[in-house]
Amino acid sequence: MSQKMKETTNTTALNPTGAAHSARHGSERRRHWTAQSQLAVWPAIIGLILIGCLVSPAFLTERNFVNVLQQATVLGVLTLAMLLVVLVRKFDLSIESMVAFTPMLAAHAIAWPSAGGGSPLPGWCGFMMTLAIGALIGFVNAFLVVKLRINAFIATLGMLILLRGATLGISNGETIVSPPMGMVWPGKAMLGTVPLSILLGALLYLAAGLFLRYHQVGRNLYAIGGNPLASRAAGIRVERTIFGVFIVAGLLSSFAGLLLSGRIDSIVANQGVGSVFDVFAALAIGGVSLNGGKGTVNGALSGVLFLALLSNILILGGLSSFWVDMARGAIIIIALILSRFTGGPSND
């Protein structure tokens, strides 16, 4: 540690009032930068809509827009989970595996009594079990990262591999077709012609936006991501907050699994595979810094919508899925380059 860094750390510890002011000022400055950087995404989204109109007449149909929003909702919930974790300078790669593992384990658990001749448990038990399993996995991730001080990237990568193998082991690679309505109702129910999942996703983003902007704990996430030492000196319970963030991420990831299972009316062993890459792409496009402390719900949402529209347009244009993946990678690189030229921080 350099002499300058030592002096800064000592000053922070001896002056908690100044640390609190520094943490608050830094978080406000980071939110201001993110708000500016994400403004460039919405004109690009409008441009994509105009391109979509030229690519295919099916683009402007109600059915297509509902399909795009349903797909964006699952990705959006996962992106929201990762946003909360990234804000405190951590990662959770296991959210990808939770999309399949938690509903798969819950579905087998509620069907277990039937193996002994009894009736399976009601579907709502599967719904509650799915969320509870996700929260438990989030707690374990937090314990590994906070208490055992294992690098978050490595710990959650191990959890991702563990859960993916467990999902295949539990299901034997088989798909559960038509799971109970009481379990997957968030992704299957309709309100008129609008899927309930879209409205639930919008409510989650609204609640998260209000939480991060106006609630003290929400503002603390920015302070922790910007300067953990100053945040701790200012009286913020850093470890407890990180525990809460990982648990909420587990809940949201499990909920995303229920949304996806309801939409496709089945629980597939490999559902969610590769989604973590789309999540990071959405965050990068939306101006969220992977270094922590910078990012907004609005930015994450704009990145999700951009990717959903981009994929839809490329598919309607008859482009192969291989080229769709290539386009996503190119978009991430372009977004990061633009962030450097618009004054944003690098993720070095």
C-alpha positions as CSV (number, residue, x, y, z in Angstrom):
1,M,0.0,0.0,0.0
2,S,1.4,3.4,-1.0
3,Q,2.0,6.2,1.6
4,K,-0.7,8.3,0.0
5,M,-3.2,5.5,0.3
6,K,-2.3,4.9,3.9
7,E,-2.7,8.5,4.8
8,T,-6.1,8.6,3.1
9,T,-7.2,5.4,5.0
10,N,-6.0,6.9,8.3
11,T,-7.8,10.2,7.7
12,T,-11.0,8.4,6.9
13,A,-10.9,6.3,10.0
14,L,-10.2,9.3,12.2
15,N,-12.8,11.5,10.6
16,P,-16.1,9.5,10.2
17,T,-18.0,12.7,9.5
18,G,-15.8,13.6,6.6
19,A,-16.0,10.0,5.4
20,A,-19.8,10.1,5.4
21,H,-19.7,13.3,3.4
22,S,-17.1,11.9,1.0
23,A,-19.2,8.7,0.5
24,R,-22.4,10.7,-0.1
25,H,-20.7,13.1,-2.5
26,G,-19.0,10.3,-4.4
27,S,-22.3,8.4,-4.8
28,E,-24.1,11.5,-6.0
29,R,-21.4,12.2,-8.6
30,R,-21.4,8.6,-9.8
31,R,-25.2,8.6,-10.3
32,H,-24.9,11.9,-12.2
33,W,-22.3,10.4,-14.5
34,T,-24.4,7.3,-15.1
35,A,-27.5,9.4,-15.9
36,Q,-25.5,11.3,-18.6
37,S,-24.0,8.1,-20.1
38,Q,-27.3,6.3,-20.4
39,L,-28.9,9.1,-22.3
40,A,-27.1,7.9,-25.4
41,V,-28.8,4.5,-25.2
42,W,-32.4,5.7,-25.7
43,P,-31.8,7.4,-29.1
44,A,-30.2,4.1,-30.1
45,I,-33.3,2.2,-29.0
46,I,-35.5,4.6,-31.1
47,G,-33.1,4.0,-34.0
48,L,-33.5,0.2,-33.6
49,I,-37.3,0.6,-33.7
50,L,-37.0,2.5,-37.0
51,I,-34.7,-0.1,-38.4
52,G,-37.1,-2.9,-37.3
53,C,-39.9,-1.2,-39.2
54,L,-37.8,-1.4,-42.4
55,V,-36.6,-5.0,-41.8
56,S,-39.9,-6.7,-41.4
57,P,-43.6,-5.7,-41.5
58,A,-44.1,-8.2,-38.6
59,F,-42.0,-6.0,-36.3
60,L,-44.8,-3.5,-35.4
61,T,-47.4,-6.1,-34.7
62,E,-48.8,-6.5,-31.2
63,R,-47.8,-10.2,-31.0
64,N,-44.1,-9.3,-31.8
65,F,-43.9,-6.6,-29.2
66,V,-45.5,-8.8,-26.6
67,N,-42.9,-11.5,-27.4
68,V,-40.0,-9.0,-27.2
69,L,-41.2,-7.7,-23.8
70,Q,-41.7,-11.2,-22.4
71,Q,-38.2,-12.2,-23.4
72,A,-36.9,-8.9,-22.0
73,T,-38.7,-9.4,-18.7
74,V,-36.7,-12.6,-17.9
75,L,-33.4,-10.9,-18.9
76,G,-34.5,-7.7,-17.1
77,V,-35.1,-9.5,-13.7
78,L,-31.7,-11.2,-14.0
79,T,-30.0,-7.9,-14.9
80,L,-31.6,-6.2,-11.9
81,A,-30.2,-8.9,-9.7
82,M,-26.7,-8.5,-11.1
83,L,-27.0,-4.7,-10.9
84,L,-27.5,-4.8,-7.1
85,V,-24.5,-7.0,-6.7
86,V,-22.3,-5.0,-9.0
87,L,-23.1,-1.8,-7.3
88,V,-21.3,-3.1,-4.2
89,R,-18.3,-4.2,-6.2
90,K,-19.2,-7.9,-6.3
91,F,-20.2,-10.5,-8.9
92,D,-22.8,-13.3,-8.9
93,L,-22.3,-15.6,-11.8
94,S,-24.5,-18.3,-10.2
95,I,-27.7,-16.4,-11.1
96,E,-27.6,-18.1,-14.5
97,S,-27.8,-21.6,-12.9
98,M,-30.5,-20.6,-10.4
99,V,-32.9,-20.0,-13.3
100,A,-33.0,-23.8,-13.9
101,F,-31.9,-25.3,-10.6
102,T,-34.4,-23.6,-8.2
103,P,-37.7,-24.4,-10.1
104,M,-36.4,-27.9,-11.0
105,L,-35.6,-28.8,-7.4
106,A,-38.9,-27.3,-6.2
107,A,-40.9,-29.2,-8.8
108,H,-39.4,-32.5,-7.8
109,A,-39.9,-31.7,-4.1
110,I,-43.6,-31.0,-4.4
111,A,-44.0,-34.2,-6.5
112,W,-42.1,-36.3,-3.9
113,P,-45.2,-37.5,-1.9
114,S,-46.6,-39.1,-5.1
115,A,-43.6,-41.5,-5.2
116,G,-45.0,-43.1,-2.0
117,G,-48.5,-43.3,-3.4
118,G,-49.7,-40.0,-2.0
119,S,-50.8,-36.8,-3.8
120,P,-48.2,-34.2,-4.8
121,L,-48.1,-30.9,-2.8
122,P,-50.0,-28.0,-4.2
123,G,-48.3,-25.7,-6.8
124,W,-48.1,-22.7,-4.5
125,C,-45.7,-24.8,-2.3
126,G,-43.4,-25.1,-5.3
127,F,-43.6,-21.4,-5.9
128,M,-42.6,-20.7,-2.3
129,M,-39.9,-23.4,-2.3
130,T,-38.3,-21.9,-5.5
131,L,-37.9,-18.5,-3.9
132,A,-36.7,-20.0,-0.6
133,I,-34.1,-22.1,-2.4
134,G,-32.9,-19.0,-4.3
135,A,-32.6,-17.0,-1.1
136,L,-30.6,-19.9,0.6
137,I,-28.2,-20.0,-2.3
138,G,-27.7,-16.3,-2.1
139,F,-27.0,-16.6,1.6
140,V,-24.3,-19.3,0.9
141,N,-22.7,-17.1,-1.8
142,A,-22.6,-14.2,0.7
143,F,-21.1,-16.4,3.4
144,L,-18.3,-17.5,1.0
145,V,-17.6,-13.9,-0.1
146,V,-18.1,-12.0,3.1
147,K,-17.1,-14.4,5.9
148,L,-14.6,-16.6,4.2
149,R,-13.3,-13.8,2.0
150,I,-13.3,-15.8,-1.2
151,N,-13.2,-13.8,-4.4
152,A,-16.8,-13.2,-5.5
153,F,-16.1,-14.1,-9.1
154,I,-14.4,-17.4,-8.2
155,A,-16.9,-18.4,-5.5
156,T,-20.0,-17.8,-7.7
157,L,-18.4,-19.4,-10.7
158,G,-18.0,-22.5,-8.6
159,M,-21.6,-22.2,-7.5
160,L,-22.7,-21.9,-11.1
161,I,-20.9,-25.1,-12.1
162,L,-22.2,-26.9,-8.9
163,L,-25.8,-25.9,-9.6
164,R,-25.7,-26.7,-13.3
165,G,-24.4,-30.2,-12.5
166,A,-27.0,-30.7,-9.7
167,T,-29.8,-29.6,-12.1
168,L,-28.8,-32.3,-14.6
169,G,-28.5,-34.9,-11.8
170,I,-31.9,-34.1,-10.4
171,S,-33.7,-34.1,-13.7
172,N,-31.6,-36.8,-15.5
173,G,-31.6,-34.3,-18.4
174,E,-35.4,-34.6,-18.7
175,T,-37.9,-31.7,-19.1
176,I,-40.8,-31.2,-16.8
177,V,-43.7,-30.4,-19.1
178,S,-46.7,-28.4,-17.9
179,P,-45.7,-27.7,-14.3
180,P,-48.5,-26.8,-11.9
181,M,-50.1,-23.5,-12.6
182,G,-49.8,-22.5,-8.9
183,M,-46.0,-22.8,-9.2
184,V,-45.4,-20.9,-12.5
185,W,-48.3,-18.5,-12.5
186,P,-46.1,-15.4,-12.7
187,G,-44.9,-16.4,-16.2
188,K,-48.1,-18.0,-17.4
189,A,-51.0,-15.8,-16.2
190,M,-52.6,-13.2,-18.5
191,L,-54.3,-9.9,-17.8
192,G,-56.5,-9.5,-20.8
193,T,-54.0,-9.6,-23.8
194,V,-51.0,-8.6,-21.6
195,P,-48.9,-11.3,-19.9
196,L,-48.7,-10.7,-16.2
197,S,-45.0,-11.3,-16.2
198,I,-44.4,-8.0,-18.1
199,L,-46.4,-6.0,-15.5
200,L,-44.6,-7.8,-12.6
201,G,-41.2,-7.0,-14.2
202,A,-42.2,-3.3,-14.6
203,L,-43.2,-3.2,-11.0
204,L,-39.9,-4.7,-9.9
205,Y,-38.0,-2.1,-11.8
206,L,-40.1,0.7,-10.4
207,A,-39.6,-0.5,-6.9
208,A,-35.9,-1.0,-7.3
209,G,-35.6,2.5,-8.8
210,L,-37.4,4.1,-5.9
211,F,-35.4,2.0,-3.4
212,L,-32.0,3.0,-4.9
213,R,-32.9,6.6,-5.2
214,Y,-34.7,7.4,-1.9
215,H,-34.1,4.6,0.6
216,Q,-31.0,5.0,2.8
217,V,-30.0,1.4,2.3
218,G,-30.3,1.9,-1.5
219,R,-28.0,4.9,-1.3
220,N,-25.6,2.9,0.8
221,L,-25.1,0.5,-2.1
222,Y,-23.5,3.3,-4.1
223,A,-21.3,4.4,-1.1
224,I,-20.1,0.8,-0.5
225,G,-19.3,0.3,-4.2
226,G,-17.5,3.7,-4.4
227,N,-15.4,3.4,-1.2
228,P,-15.9,0.5,1.2
229,L,-13.5,1.8,3.8
230,A,-15.1,5.2,3.9
231,S,-18.6,3.6,4.1
232,R,-17.5,1.4,7.0
233,A,-16.0,4.4,8.8
234,A,-19.2,6.3,8.2
235,G,-21.2,3.7,10.1
236,I,-22.6,1.8,7.2
237,R,-22.9,-2.0,7.9
238,V,-21.1,-3.1,4.9
239,E,-21.0,-6.8,5.5
240,R,-24.7,-7.0,6.4
241,T,-25.7,-5.0,3.4
242,I,-23.7,-7.3,1.1
243,F,-25.4,-10.3,2.6
244,G,-28.7,-8.7,1.9
245,V,-27.8,-8.0,-1.7
246,F,-26.7,-11.6,-2.4
247,I,-29.9,-12.9,-0.9
248,V,-32.1,-10.5,-2.9
249,A,-30.1,-11.5,-6.1
250,G,-31.0,-15.2,-5.3
251,L,-34.7,-14.3,-4.9
252,L,-34.8,-12.4,-8.2
253,S,-32.9,-15.1,-10.1
254,S,-35.3,-17.8,-8.9
255,F,-38.3,-15.5,-9.8
256,A,-36.8,-15.2,-13.3
257,G,-36.7,-19.0,-13.5
258,L,-40.4,-19.1,-12.6
259,L,-41.2,-16.5,-15.3
260,L,-39.3,-18.4,-17.9
261,S,-40.8,-21.7,-16.9
262,G,-44.3,-20.2,-17.1
263,R,-43.7,-18.7,-20.5
264,I,-42.5,-21.9,-22.1
265,D,-44.8,-24.1,-20.0
266,S,-42.0,-26.3,-18.9
267,I,-38.9,-26.6,-16.8
268,V,-35.9,-27.4,-18.9
269,A,-32.6,-28.5,-17.4
270,N,-30.5,-26.1,-19.5
271,Q,-32.7,-23.0,-19.3
272,G,-30.8,-19.9,-18.5
273,V,-27.5,-21.2,-19.9
274,G,-25.5,-18.3,-21.3
275,S,-27.8,-15.7,-19.9
276,V,-25.1,-14.2,-17.7
277,F,-23.3,-12.9,-20.8
278,D,-26.5,-11.1,-21.9
279,V,-26.7,-9.7,-18.4
280,F,-23.2,-8.2,-18.5
281,A,-23.9,-6.9,-22.0
282,A,-27.0,-5.1,-20.8
283,L,-25.2,-3.6,-17.9
284,A,-22.3,-2.4,-20.1
285,I,-24.7,-0.9,-22.6
286,G,-26.7,0.8,-19.9
287,G,-23.6,2.6,-18.5
288,V,-23.2,0.4,-15.3
289,S,-19.6,0.2,-14.2
290,L,-18.3,-3.2,-13.2
291,N,-16.0,-1.5,-10.7
292,G,-19.0,-0.8,-8.5
293,G,-20.8,2.3,-7.3
294,K,-22.0,3.4,-10.8
295,G,-25.2,2.5,-12.4
296,T,-29.0,3.0,-12.3
297,V,-32.1,1.0,-12.8
298,N,-32.9,3.1,-15.8
299,G,-29.6,2.3,-17.4
300,A,-30.0,-1.4,-16.8
301,L,-33.5,-1.3,-18.3
302,S,-32.3,0.6,-21.4
303,G,-29.5,-2.0,-21.9
304,V,-32.1,-4.9,-21.6
305,L,-34.5,-3.3,-24.1
306,F,-31.7,-2.6,-26.5
307,L,-30.5,-6.2,-26.5
308,A,-34.1,-7.6,-26.8
309,L,-34.9,-5.3,-29.8
310,L,-31.5,-6.1,-31.4
311,S,-32.0,-9.8,-31.2
312,N,-35.6,-9.6,-32.4
313,I,-34.6,-7.5,-35.4
314,L,-31.7,-9.8,-36.4
315,I,-34.0,-12.8,-36.2
316,L,-36.8,-11.2,-38.2
317,G,-34.1,-10.2,-40.7
318,G,-33.3,-13.9,-41.2
319,L,-29.9,-13.7,-39.6
320,S,-28.4,-16.9,-38.2
321,S,-28.2,-17.3,-34.5
322,F,-24.4,-17.5,-34.8
323,W,-24.4,-14.0,-36.2
324,V,-26.8,-12.8,-33.5
325,D,-24.3,-13.8,-30.9
326,M,-21.5,-12.1,-32.8
327,A,-23.6,-8.9,-33.0
328,R,-24.1,-8.9,-29.2
329,G,-20.4,-9.2,-28.6
330,A,-19.6,-6.4,-31.0
331,I,-22.2,-4.2,-29.3
332,I,-20.6,-4.7,-25.9
333,I,-17.2,-3.6,-27.3
334,I,-18.7,-0.6,-29.0
335,A,-20.5,0.4,-25.9
336,L,-17.3,0.3,-23.8
337,I,-15.4,2.3,-26.4
338,L,-18.1,4.9,-26.4
339,S,-18.1,5.1,-22.6
340,R,-14.3,5.9,-22.7
341,F,-14.8,8.8,-25.2
342,T,-17.8,10.2,-23.3
343,G,-15.9,10.6,-20.1
344,G,-16.9,7.4,-18.4
345,P,-14.5,5.4,-16.3
346,S,-12.8,2.3,-17.7
347,N,-13.3,-1.2,-16.2
348,D,-9.6,-1.8,-16.1
